[in-house]
Amino acid sequence: MFNIKLNNIIFTAQVGKSIFLSALENDILIEHSCLNGRCSNCKAKVIEGSSTASTFELGLNEDEKADNYILTCVREPLSELTLDLNAITGVKLEKPKTFPVKIYEILMLNESVLKLVLRFPPTTDFKFISGQYVNIIKDDVKRSYSIGGIENGNMIVFYIKKYEQGLMSEYLFNHAKSDDLLRIEGPFGTFFLRQQSKKNLILLATGTGIAPFISILTDARCTETLKNRNIYLFHGGRLKEDLILKTFLEKQQIHYFPVLSRENSSGCHNGYIQDVIINQNLDLANATVYACGSNSMIESAKKLLIEKKSLSVNQFYSDAFLVTN
């Protein structure tokens, strides 16, 4: 057993278990998403001590590795450790469980995106925080999708993009039908609104990365956090048809910025959302940014906003969509 010291807490980690899992078993929550070393949400800088990786840390670049950064979800301690990392406080997550669900509705929004509505059995008590994700399971295929909201009390909504040769895509887009029995596992992740969010909320999404923001904007439990804040939502796509739910978003009490990278269209900005936001006269020093979608957008936006707009590194939260085949 080794003591692990974070910036705001100390806990004991077991040998042979990841730092993240040991923290969780001590009721200590570390920022996370994928939990398999592919994203970088659980990244921490090692100040003192040593650890070993149980798998490749694909979420780190070579410069980060050289600068003593690790991913706590796949790192096991070899000694006592001191990490430059803040645990999340004031939040208690539901423990992930597996639930049976049936397909209620499949609605094609364009050629490559569908809306999937799943219904729980009547007595199911599924709890989550808007912004989190679940795994959808069909036979032996499991894929992660952000929750897009709840409808009619016991139906859960997803916005799903088609990937060529994707196993789940093949099923959902070509074979799925009403009343098919599936399972969902969750909830997972720490991509949700923080109570200490600053005056300006900047929401960045590409494609179906809009899903967690739809959940947040339609969830009455988020009303108090959103109250008296300026909300700016930047939604990027290649073509106008990629801007799913554009009509819905235009009706919300937010500042909505539709952005297209490969098409000029009236009422839309042209380019990439990380560049469009730079050109807006927004107070980023008094902002919290939440970004969801492509990893390239997230990394570029984070770098630009921190380096050029004085955004605090501790006020940028993200959930990257990573493709699995």
Secondary structure, DSSP 8 states (H G I E B T S, - for coil): -EEEE-SS-EEEE-TTS-HHHHHHHTT-B---SSSSSSS-TTEEEEEE--EEESS--TTS-HHHHHTTEEETTSEEESS-EEEE---B-S------EEEEEEEEEEEEEETTEEEEEEE--TT------TT-EEEEEETTEEEEEE--EEETTTEEEEEEE--TT-HHHHHHHHT--TT-EEEEEEEE---S--TT--SEEEEEEEGGGGHHHHHHHT-GGGHHHHTT-EEEEEEEESSGGG-TTHHHHHTSSSEEEEEESS---TT-EES-HHHHHHTS---GGGEEEEEEEEHHHHHHHHHHHHHHH---GGGEEEEEE----
